[in-house]
Amino acid sequence: MNRETGNVLLGFLVGAVAGGVAALLFAPSAGQETRQKIAEGLGKAKNRVYDEYGNVKDYAKCQADAIKEGVNQGKEAYKRAAGKEETV
């Protein structure tokens, strides 16, 4: 995942949290009830962020491993090709 995609994801999550908080603040309910709803919503958002962070981290590791494998295969192919040219 590139930096731009990560920024978009972060922006989306921050916007979702801000929208949820704004909705709760403008909904008619008692102050204590509103604060409780905000706290619960932020807790859920925090859990989603941690889950998504784990997913992004796993995805990035898989991509890095695939790139390393491709580079190693390219090196081996180059060595084989270079070795054939020397014997010809």
Legacy VTK file of the C-alpha trace (Angstrom):
# vtk DataFile Version 3.0
C-alpha trace
ASCII
DATASET POLYDATA
POINTS 88 float
0.000 0.000 0.000
1.457 3.339 -0.962
1.537 6.481 1.155
-1.282 8.129 -0.806
-3.652 5.216 -0.159
-2.780 5.276 3.536
-3.515 9.006 3.692
-6.890 8.488 2.024
-7.732 5.697 4.465
-6.712 7.822 7.445
-8.724 10.768 6.129
-11.753 8.559 5.687
-11.516 7.215 9.229
-11.031 10.671 10.754
-13.976 11.987 8.745
-16.169 9.095 9.856
-15.328 9.721 13.509
-15.887 13.474 13.172
-19.222 12.893 11.439
-20.330 10.490 14.151
-19.392 12.916 16.905
-21.184 15.772 15.133
-24.309 13.649 14.712
-24.315 12.803 18.403
-23.786 16.399 19.431
-26.712 17.617 17.344
-29.039 14.778 18.385
-31.478 15.731 21.152
-30.392 13.928 24.336
-29.095 14.669 27.817
-25.461 15.766 28.282
-24.399 12.642 30.175
-26.071 10.404 27.601
-24.387 12.280 24.754
-20.957 12.012 26.396
-21.517 8.290 26.909
-22.492 7.841 23.256
-19.414 9.792 22.147
-17.155 7.684 24.369
-18.679 4.453 23.018
-18.385 5.677 19.424
-14.758 6.676 19.908
-14.005 3.298 21.484
-15.508 1.513 18.486
-13.632 3.785 16.080
-10.372 3.141 17.932
-10.918 -0.614 17.616
-11.633 -0.269 13.899
-8.473 1.783 13.432
-6.385 -0.852 15.223
-7.984 -3.610 13.139
-7.394 -1.696 9.926
-3.820 -0.918 10.967
-3.240 -4.640 11.429
-4.715 -5.356 8.004
-2.582 -2.677 6.345
0.517 -3.910 8.156
-0.117 -7.497 7.013
-0.789 -6.355 3.451
2.401 -4.280 3.378
4.434 -7.222 4.675
3.001 -9.520 1.992
3.778 -6.964 -0.704
7.323 -6.457 0.604
7.880 -10.228 0.667
6.578 -10.540 -2.900
8.889 -7.748 -4.071
11.889 -9.354 -2.356
11.057 -12.688 -3.975
10.744 -11.036 -7.396
14.089 -9.273 -6.950
15.756 -12.544 -5.912
14.271 -14.356 -8.908
15.478 -11.554 -11.174
18.988 -11.793 -9.707
19.066 -15.546 -10.246
17.815 -15.190 -13.825
20.488 -12.555 -14.499
23.213 -14.793 -13.048
22.068 -17.722 -15.200
21.952 -15.531 -18.306
25.334 -13.959 -17.552
26.845 -17.399 -16.947
25.573 -18.664 -20.319
27.065 -15.674 -22.136
30.487 -16.321 -20.624
30.536 -19.919 -21.859
29.411 -19.047 -25.395
LINES 1 89
88 0 1 2 3 4 5 6 7 8 9 10 11 12 13 14 15 16 17 18 19 20 21 22 23 24 25 26 27 28 29 30 31 32 33 34 35 36 37 38 39 40 41 42 43 44 45 46 47 48 49 50 51 52 53 54 55 56 57 58 59 60 61 62 63 64 65 66 67 68 69 70 71 72 73 74 75 76 77 78 79 80 81 82 83 84 85 86 87
